[in-house]
């Protein structure tokens, strides 16, 4: 006999109560002829309110004799303390009705009528800027690729459509910690979600697969390897799930890992076909135009709509520092000693554990003790504890950390004021992922990037050597290995060229991701929904740009004074 978890039992009780109320509500509406008993206006089911004559708080029951049908206006007159909320519901319904009437392209689905309740389920009143077009595209059944920084609200863009549409949505996620965090958050909101991974016992896996078979789960989080496990029964159960959406979180892993480190990421097109070819909702914090096309091709969705949002972070200033490797320790120490950084977080990205250890020793010799985070650090508990100390969830707190670029994937750390890059990154995507850790709270921050000013340099050669080692161990045939190595070397050279350029660094970054495409003008129907359901865009004032645009200030203040002025607010 299968023992079900408390989550399932609680879910069953909620479902029973919900089903009971749905039945009672339908009987009341049918009895009253779908008319408001107060003013007599005709109502559709989704527009009607069922009112308790004697409130539940005073002992009123859900019996038919205690229930009547009312419109929003008449219902508000019975609840003066709730009139604002009830009036807003009426406004939302009218906005959706008008938008759907004006919609000539079929872009606004019937599910949009539930935006208000769905947002409130997630503890929100409005969409953030840029979220609504993504949600509308998903609900219209289109595949999408979204490029937007961590902390910009990508998660809601797939969780809300998953809740509004019938059936299960499968979320492919690369890290167990991300799975458990998102599932825990959804369960707190009473959204039935679960994950299946290798940490679970066989009994617990069976219980969760049983939930899937009974359509008791809205979102299932799994790693791509789960579709290719040896257990044929598990593979068949997943295949039978027929999801409404296939969500790919951290989609850049398809391009960066899909041919070597985690080849199952390169087989998600095959997975999608086995699942019945549902729409794909792919999300990443970083993917340039070339990588976007490679991701779409790998997933088999070349016609997907691509949304690129918030690549330009106006609160982050860029400082390119030409400096030989043997002098960088002293320069980094000088930056970390700035009094304006006290009580603020700083991150130093290094290309390898070896470089990180050398930097750690050099800084210790100058009286600065900083922990180094890497994948081989102690146990999983040790690594997680260091992360908690850096984000302020554990004591003693850590304000400065040396790390590789895997640190903090999916974490939203708001108060990082300074990101230091010990050398150039292996790609513009990696660079965005790294400097994107800064200033998540919208406050002025700095990205300081060290380089040696040459395309064929020690920095670039180190990265190319690492790329060669990765390609050699990929298991690909000779032709594919050569193509992959050529692509990675080209990406390294692109970053080197951007760092040596005398032009605006910010403009180079945005052009790499967005190109010169014209700004999209939304149709009237979408603008109506934006007016009712979306927040207003706050214009962030550009306090500083880069070493090119602010050359005069840097010449006057010096590089340390420039950084101090920005991080000091």
TAHUMO-V508414 format. One record per residue. N is the residue number from 1. RES is the residue in one letter. NEAR is the number of other C-alpha atoms within 8 Angstrom. Layout:
BEGIN
n->N res->RES near->NEAR
n->N res->RES near->NEAR
END
This chain:
BEGIN
n->1 res->X near->2
n->2 res->X near->5
n->3 res->X near->5
n->4 res->X near->7
n->5 res->X near->7
n->6 res->X near->6
n->7 res->X near->6
n->8 res->X near->10
n->9 res->X near->9
n->10 res->X near->8
n->11 res->X near->10
n->12 res->X near->8
n->13 res->X near->8
n->14 res->X near->8
n->15 res->X near->8
n->16 res->X near->8
n->17 res->X near->8
n->18 res->X near->8
n->19 res->X near->8
n->20 res->X near->8
n->21 res->X near->8
n->22 res->X near->8
n->23 res->X near->8
n->24 res->X near->11
n->25 res->X near->9
n->26 res->X near->8
n->27 res->X near->9
n->28 res->X near->13
n->29 res->X near->15
n->30 res->X near->8
n->31 res->X near->7
n->32 res->X near->11
n->33 res->X near->6
n->34 res->X near->13
n->35 res->X near->12
n->36 res->X near->15
n->37 res->X near->9
n->38 res->X near->6
n->39 res->X near->6
n->40 res->X near->7
n->41 res->X near->7
n->42 res->X near->7
n->43 res->X near->10
n->44 res->X near->7
n->45 res->X near->7
n->46 res->X near->4
n->47 res->X near->9
n->48 res->X near->14
n->49 res->X near->9
n->50 res->X near->11
n->51 res->X near->9
n->52 res->X near->12
n->53 res->X near->8
n->54 res->X near->9
n->55 res->X near->9
n->56 res->X near->8
n->57 res->X near->5
n->58 res->X near->6
n->59 res->X near->7
n->60 res->X near->11
n->61 res->X near->9
n->62 res->X near->8
n->63 res->X near->7
n->64 res->X near->9
n->65 res->X near->4
n->66 res->X near->11
n->67 res->X near->12
n->68 res->X near->13
n->69 res->X near->15
n->70 res->X near->15
n->71 res->X near->12
n->72 res->X near->13
n->73 res->X near->9
n->74 res->X near->11
n->75 res->X near->12
n->76 res->X near->12
n->77 res->X near->8
n->78 res->X near->6
n->79 res->X near->8
n->80 res->X near->7
n->81 res->X near->5
n->82 res->X near->8
n->83 res->X near->10
n->84 res->X near->7
n->85 res->X near->7
n->86 res->X near->12
n->87 res->X near->11
n->88 res->X near->8
n->89 res->X near->10
n->90 res->X near->9
n->91 res->X near->9
n->92 res->X near->12
n->93 res->X near->10
n->94 res->X near->8
n->95 res->X near->11
n->96 res->X near->11
n->97 res->X near->9
n->98 res->X near->9
n->99 res->X near->14
n->100 res->X near->10
n->101 res->X near->7
n->102 res->X near->8
n->103 res->X near->10
n->104 res->X near->6
n->105 res->X near->4
n->106 res->X near->7
n->107 res->X near->9
n->108 res->X near->12
n->109 res->X near->10
n->110 res->X near->5
n->111 res->X near->9
n->112 res->X near->9
n->113 res->X near->10
n->114 res->X near->8
n->115 res->X near->9
n->116 res->X near->11
n->117 res->X near->7
n->118 res->X near->11
n->119 res->X near->13
n->120 res->X near->9
n->121 res->X near->8
n->122 res->X near->7
n->123 res->X near->6
n->124 res->X near->8
n->125 res->X near->8
n->126 res->X near->8
n->127 res->X near->12
n->128 res->X near->10
n->129 res->X near->9
n->130 res->X near->8
n->131 res->X near->11
n->132 res->X near->12
n->133 res->X near->8
n->134 res->X near->12
n->135 res->X near->12
n->136 res->X near->12
n->137 res->X near->13
n->138 res->X near->14
n->139 res->X near->12
n->140 res->X near->10
n->141 res->X near->7
n->142 res->X near->11
n->143 res->X near->14
n->144 res->X near->14
n->145 res->X near->14
n->146 res->X near->14
n->147 res->X near->13
n->148 res->X near->14
n->149 res->X near->13
n->150 res->X near->11
n->151 res->X near->7
n->152 res->X near->7
n->153 res->X near->9
n->154 res->X near->12
n->155 res->X near->6
n->156 res->X near->7
n->157 res->X near->12
n->158 res->X near->12
n->159 res->X near->9
n->160 res->X near->11
n->161 res->X near->11
n->162 res->X near->15
n->163 res->X near->10
n->164 res->X near->9
n->165 res->X near->9
n->166 res->X near->7
n->167 res->X near->9
n->168 res->X near->15
n->169 res->X near->13
n->170 res->X near->12
n->171 res->X near->12
n->172 res->X near->12
n->173 res->X near->14
n->174 res->X near->10
n->175 res->X near->7
n->176 res->X near->8
n->177 res->X near->6
n->178 res->X near->10
n->179 res->X near->12
n->180 res->X near->9
n->181 res->X near->8
n->182 res->X near->8
n->183 res->X near->12
n->184 res->X near->8
n->185 res->X near->8
n->186 res->X near->11
n->187 res->X near->10
n->188 res->X near->7
n->189 res->X near->8
n->190 res->X near->6
n->191 res->X near->9
n->192 res->X near->11
n->193 res->X near->12
n->194 res->X near->10
n->195 res->X near->10
n->196 res->X near->10
n->197 res->X near->9
n->198 res->X near->5
n->199 res->X near->4
n->200 res->X near->8
n->201 res->X near->7
n->202 res->X near->6
n->203 res->X near->7
n->204 res->X near->8
n->205 res->X near->10
n->206 res->X near->8
n->207 res->X near->12
n->208 res->X near->10
n->209 res->X near->9
n->210 res->X near->8
n->211 res->X near->11
n->212 res->X near->10
n->213 res->X near->9
n->214 res->X near->6
n->215 res->X near->9
n->216 res->X near->10
n->217 res->X near->11
n->218 res->X near->13
n->219 res->X near->13
n->220 res->X near->13
n->221 res->X near->14
n->222 res->X near->13
n->223 res->X near->10
n->224 res->X near->12
n->225 res->X near->8
n->226 res->X near->9
n->227 res->X near->8
n->228 res->X near->8
n->229 res->X near->9
n->230 res->X near->4
n->231 res->X near->6
n->232 res->X near->7
n->233 res->X near->6
n->234 res->X near->8
n->235 res->X near->12
n->236 res->X near->8
n->237 res->X near->10
n->238 res->X near->9
n->239 res->X near->9
n->240 res->X near->7
n->241 res->X near->10
n->242 res->X near->10
n->243 res->X near->11
n->244 res->X near->12
n->245 res->X near->12
n->246 res->X near->14
n->247 res->X near->13
n->248 res->X near->12
n->249 res->X near->11
n->250 res->X near->11
n->251 res->X near->11
n->252 res->X near->12
n->253 res->X near->10
n->254 res->X near->11
n->255 res->X near->12
n->256 res->X near->7
n->257 res->X near->12
n->258 res->X near->14
n->259 res->X near->12
n->260 res->X near->12
n->261 res->X near->7
n->262 res->X near->9
n->263 res->X near->10
n->264 res->X near->10
n->265 res->X near->13
n->266 res->X near->13
n->267 res->X near->10
n->268 res->X near->11
n->269 res->X near->10
n->270 res->X near->7
n->271 res->X near->9
n->272 res->X near->12
n->273 res->X near->8
n->274 res->X near->8
n->275 res->X near->12
n->276 res->X near->7
n->277 res->X near->7
n->278 res->X near->11
n->279 res->X near->11
n->280 res->X near->12
n->281 res->X near->14
n->282 res->X near->13
n->283 res->X near->14
n->284 res->X near->14
n->285 res->X near->11
n->286 res->X near->12
n->287 res->X near->12
n->288 res->X near->11
n->289 res->X near->10
n->290 res->X near->7
n->291 res->X near->10
n->292 res->X near->10
n->293 res->X near->9
n->294 res->X near->9
n->295 res->X near->12
n->296 res->X near->12
n->297 res->X near->9
n->298 res->X near->12
n->299 res->X near->9
n->300 res->X near->7
n->301 res->X near->10
n->302 res->X near->7
n->303 res->X near->5
n->304 res->X near->10
n->305 res->X near->9
n->306 res->X near->8
n->307 res->X near->9
n->308 res->X near->10
n->309 res->X near->9
n->310 res->X near->8
n->311 res->X near->9
n->312 res->X near->7
n->313 res->X near->6
n->314 res->X near->11
n->315 res->X near->14
n->316 res->X near->13
n->317 res->X near->14
n->318 res->X near->13
n->319 res->X near->10
n->320 res->X near->11
n->321 res->X near->8
n->322 res->X near->8
n->323 res->X near->10
n->324 res->X near->8
n->325 res->X near->6
n->326 res->X near->5
n->327 res->X near->8
n->328 res->X near->11
n->329 res->X near->10
n->330 res->X near->8
n->331 res->X near->8
n->332 res->X near->9
n->333 res->X near->11
n->334 res->X near->9
n->335 res->X near->9
n->336 res->X near->8
n->337 res->X near->7
n->338 res->X near->10
n->339 res->X near->6
n->340 res->X near->7
n->341 res->X near->14
n->342 res->X near->6
n->343 res->X near->5
n->344 res->X near->9
n->345 res->X near->12
n->346 res->X near->14
n->347 res->X near->12
n->348 res->X near->12
n->349 res->X near->13
n->350 res->X near->14
n->351 res->X near->12
n->352 res->X near->7
n->353 res->X near->9
n->354 res->X near->6
n->355 res->X near->9
n->356 res->X near->13
n->357 res->X near->9
n->358 res->X near->8
n->359 res->X near->9
n->360 res->X near->13
n->361 res->X near->8
n->362 res->X near->9
n->363 res->X near->14
n->364 res->X near->10
n->365 res->X near->7
n->366 res->X near->7
n->367 res->X near->6
n->368 res->X near->8
n->369 res->X near->7
n->370 res->X near->10
n->371 res->X near->8
n->372 res->X near->10
n->373 res->X near->12
n->374 res->X near->11
n->375 res->X near->5
n->376 res->X near->5
n->377 res->X near->8
n->378 res->X near->7
n->379 res->X near->7
n->380 res->X near->6
n->381 res->X near->7
n->382 res->X near->9
n->383 res->X near->13
n->384 res->X near->8
n->385 res->X near->9
n->386 res->X near->10
n->387 res->X near->9
n->388 res->X near->10
n->389 res->X near->13
n->390 res->X near->14
n->391 res->X near->10
n->392 res->X near->9
n->393 res->X near->8
n->394 res->X near->10
n->395 res->X near->6
n->396 res->X near->5
n->397 res->X near->10
n->398 res->X near->10
n->399 res->X near->9
n->400 res->X near->11
n->401 res->X near->13
n->402 res->X near->14
n->403 res->X near->14
n->404 res->X near->12
n->405 res->X near->11
n->406 res->X near->7
n->407 res->X near->8
n->408 res->X near->8
n->409 res->X near->5
n->410 res->X near->6
n->411 res->X near->6
n->412 res->X near->9
n->413 res->X near->8
n->414 res->X near->8
n->415 res->X near->10
n->416 res->X near->15
n->417 res->X near->15
n->418 res->X near->13
n->419 res->X near->16
n->420 res->X near->13
n->421 res->X near->14
n->422 res->X near->12
n->423 res->X near->10
n->424 res->X near->13
n->425 res->X near->11
n->426 res->X near->11
n->427 res->X near->11
n->428 res->X near->12
n->429 res->X near->9
n->430 res->X near->11
n->431 res->X near->11
n->432 res->X near->9
n->433 res->X near->12
n->434 res->X near->11
n->435 res->X near->9
n->436 res->X near->10
n->437 res->X near->11
n->438 res->X near->15
n->439 res->X near->15
n->440 res->X near->13
n->441 res->X near->6
n->442 res->X near->6
n->443 res->X near->9
n->444 res->X near->13
n->445 res->X near->14
n->446 res->X near->15
n->447 res->X near->14
n->448 res->X near->12
n->449 res->X near->13
n->450 res->X near->14
n->451 res->X near->15
n->452 res->X near->11
n->453 res->X near->10
n->454 res->X near->8
n->455 res->X near->8
n->456 res->X near->6
n->457 res->X near->9
n->458 res->X near->7
n->459 res->X near->10
n->460 res->X near->13
n->461 res->X near->9
n->462 res->X near->8
n->463 res->X near->11
n->464 res->X near->11
n->465 res->X near->8
n->466 res->X near->8
n->467 res->X near->11
n->468 res->X near->9
n->469 res->X near->8
n->470 res->X near->9
n->471 res->X near->12
n->472 res->X near->8
n->473 res->X near->7
n->474 res->X near->10
n->475 res->X near->6
n->476 res->X near->9
n->477 res->X near->6
n->478 res->X near->6
n->479 res->X near->6
n->480 res->X near->8
n->481 res->X near->12
n->482 res->X near->8
n->483 res->X near->8
n->484 res->X near->9
n->485 res->X near->11
n->486 res->X near->8
n->487 res->X near->8
n->488 res->X near->12
n->489 res->X near->10
n->490 res->X near->8
n->491 res->X near->11
n->492 res->X near->14
n->493 res->X near->10
n->494 res->X near->10
n->495 res->X near->13
n->496 res->X near->13
n->497 res->X near->9
n->498 res->X near->9
n->499 res->X near->10
n->500 res->X near->8
n->501 res->X near->7
n->502 res->X near->5
n->503 res->X near->6
n->504 res->X near->10
n->505 res->X near->12
n->506 res->X near->10
n->507 res->X near->7
n->508 res->X near->10
n->509 res->X near->10
n->510 res->X near->11
n->511 res->X near->9
n->512 res->X near->9
n->513 res->X near->11
n->514 res->X near->10
n->515 res->X near->8
n->516 res->X near->5
n->517 res->X near->5
n->518 res->X near->4
n->519 res->X near->4
n->520 res->X near->4
n->521 res->X near->4
n->522 res->X near->6
n->523 res->X near->6
n->524 res->X near->8
n->525 res->X near->11
n->526 res->X near->11
n->527 res->X near->9
n->528 res->X near->10
n->529 res->X near->12
n->530 res->X near->10
n->531 res->X near->8
n->532 res->X near->9
n->533 res->X near->12
n->534 res->X near->12
n->535 res->X near->10
n->536 res->X near->6
n->537 res->X near->5
n->538 res->X near->4
n->539 res->X near->4
n->540 res->X near->6
n->541 res->X near->6
n->542 res->X near->7
n->543 res->X near->9
n->544 res->X near->10
n->545 res->X near->12
n->546 res->X near->14
n->547 res->X near->11
n->548 res->X near->9
n->549 res->X near->7
n->550 res->X near->10
n->551 res->X near->9
n->552 res->X near->6
n->553 res->X near->9
n->554 res->X near->12
n->555 res->X near->8
n->556 res->X near->6
n->557 res->X near->9
n->558 res->X near->9
n->559 res->X near->8
n->560 res->X near->10
n->561 res->X near->9
n->562 res->X near->11
n->563 res->X near->10
n->564 res->X near->12
n->565 res->X near->8
n->566 res->X near->13
n->567 res->X near->13
n->568 res->X near->7
n->569 res->X near->6
END
